[in-house]
Amino acid sequence: MNDNSQYQFDTLAIRAGQERSQFGEHSEALYLTSSFVFQNAAQAAALFAGEIEGYTYSRFTNPTVTLFQDRLAVLEGAEACIATASGMSAILATALALLQSGDHVVAARGIFGASQALFGTIMPKFGVTTTFVPGCDPESFRKALQPNTKLVFIETPSNPLTEVHDMAALADMAHAVGALLVVDNCFCTPALQRPLEFGADLVIHSATKHLDGQGRVMGGAVCGAKAPVEEVFKFMRTAGPSLSPFNAWVLLKGLETLNLRMQAHSANALELARRLEKHPAIERVFYPGLPSHPQHALAQRQQSAGGAIVSFEMKQGRDAAWRVVDNCKLLSITSNLGDVKTTITHPATTTHGRVAPEARAEAGITEGLVRIAVGLEAIDDIEADLQRGLSSC
Ligand SMILES: *Cc1c(COP(=O)(O)O)cnc(C)c1O
């Protein structure tokens, strides 16, 4: 399948990039090998010199990993993609490949906890500073830009409050100071949102989440134009946070059902959000697909559906939130997301537990907040599991 342009998303997610080996295997081949054998010394020399293309060592490239990268690039509408061992190594590789001492980053305050820690505590050791911007008003981001700003880093929708960022506005202002807009597209995946179409320069994935979709493997990816992705690749092949071929193979199987799953997650999540919004013990429900969401119109422009994450704030704070969590028998109490199994977590004491209390308050992560990553179980069973705790509040 070489001409991708004639096919639609679902077809590409199942078939893009596959070339069969001499055996004609129907499922994608898994090349579980660390190195590759050369025909002779001259071929080895030519490969190492970069004069011919081919595989040498799986820290650099591996055919199964390449197929995953190529297919994800097609789905994101990107020229290139590099896969990594985890979502965090995708973000680390991007930061270390594209930034140097003296550079500045503007990041949304509401990004993933480990991403906050990476930019807030690790990158400063290498002379890279970050300004964290609360909320999603583009004007606040504009004020934070400096002449040495090289990256603007966001997640949209954000975790756990599902704040929606205006990607086109942020891309324009980043480009005006020569910076790149980097979007962590973990919550939507290319099935629901393609940030490059709105002017983003790089898309980050924690493939661990929806791209796998069934909680099996860790993985990550960086997609975008050839030039910056090549820089990330050079860092990755030297530093080594490469994706295992086995994980790439599992992720390829995940991509085959990505759109179907994202549509089903979104339908379940929207229905749950609607039901929770009516509950007297709940102060507020956060879901981009609800008309009550402050950026509902923007979300509808950028996303084809709302995604799996629904958060809500209990009127009676932490005790009530913990009661809802502790009364669940079906939902998994875990901070992971992007799985067919529904998960429930109390962000203030788990995913955001190590964020400084002031920063947490600034990000709006209150003690009464509960986050649900809505899976694919029957919606009535999910609701009934939550009702037990809710009705006791
Ligand atoms: C989980 C997650 C990450 C980190 O991914 P890992 O695969 O766990 O390293 C980054 N960003 C977001 C939004 C996430 O949810």
The ligand as a Gaussian input file, in Angstrom:
#p B3LYP/6-31G(d) Opt

LIG

0 1
 C        0.761000       8.984000      30.501000
 C        1.012000      10.275000      29.870000
 C        2.308000      10.668000      29.504000
 C        3.517000       9.815000      29.802000
 O        3.494000       8.634000      29.098000
 P        4.228000       7.288000      29.596000
 O        3.997000       6.363000      28.464000
 O        3.613000       6.892000      30.886000
 O        5.664000       7.637000      29.769000
 C        2.472000      11.880000      28.871000
 N        1.416000      12.689000      28.621000
 C        0.159000      12.349000      28.963000
 C       -0.953000      13.285000      28.664000
 C       -0.086000      11.142000      29.610000
 O       -1.334000      10.829000      29.968000

